[in-house]
Amino acid sequence: MATTRVFDDRLTHEQPALGLAAWCRDILRDPLSKDGLRAAPDGFTSSYGRHYPFLEGGIVDLRLLSDGCGLTSQNWLAGQVAFEHFEKREYDYLAERRSVERVYEEVPIIGRCLDVGGLDGRLRAFLAADQEYLVADPFWAALSLPRSDAYRRAYPFADEPLNYVCAVAEHLPIASGCFDTVHVRSVLDHLFNPELALREAFRVLRQNGALIVGLDVLGGRHGRQPVKRAAKELVRTALVASGLSRFADHHLWHPKYLQLCRLITECGFRIEHTHWQAGTDEQVCYILAIRQSA
């Protein structure tokens, strides 16, 4: 029987089941204590005895989450189930990619990048081939979804190895000060606690590191909702009231642009630039912010 080994504040490169690059294994930590992890045959344990099992494909489950425990958790879980159901459907992936190409020309991803809520790593379409990249996302089953030819035309790297850890944004299982960029796109409005997630982003960034937040904000750039969107919202509300729960809004937070900016600055960042995504009636923004001194 394999024996448990203790590692001195970091994991060694002797855990083949992880399937992560060496630099990723070096920075893994317990998501709560931020201490090093203890390796076991079926996963890892923390210094305080919590067990983190391996999932299919050797992914380590470092989610600090109890499904359905409390109202917020139940609401988050309902939203996550709805999102995962949506992601299993086919849609126009090439249009999805083209819709954000201009974003990453204006707000490029610099250096080593942590993609929080990065799903199956589509951001790689906008990275250099040799750029260090890690995804932290709780939806680990996305990595094994069957992908169509249309998906592969849009994202031809679909079958390439991906550095991935199963985790939630509020409790990142990552050492402090080891990333140049933290990317958080279409994520903050789904979270238990957006403030805690941004403070975690601050923690794992190096000094002067970049935070990129992409979000559909309430009222958009000018604080008002387009007529077409307002009409769709009225229809959606009526459908939910009639009992069609599949049309329910599962987002946990609907910030206005200035509310989002205020939260980012309160978490220790200086906002450098805002890019409004084309084709969204100036409702979707990408904010580039720089980590200030602690």
Secondary structure, 3 states (H helix, E strand, C coil): CCCCEECCCCCCCCCHHHCCCHHHHHHECCCCCCCCCEEECCEEECCCCCEEEECHHHCEECCCCCCCCCHHHHHHHHHHHHHHHHHCCCCCHHHHHHHHHHHHHHCCCCCCEEEECCCCCHHHHHCCCCCCEEEECCCHHHHHCCCCHHHHHHCCCCCCCCCEEECECCECCECCCCEEEEEEECCHHHCCCHHHHHHHHHHHEEEEEEEEEEEECECHHHCCCCHHHHHHHHHHHHHHHCCCHHHCCCCCCCCEHHHHHHHHHHCCEEEEEEEECCCCCCCEEEEEEEECCC
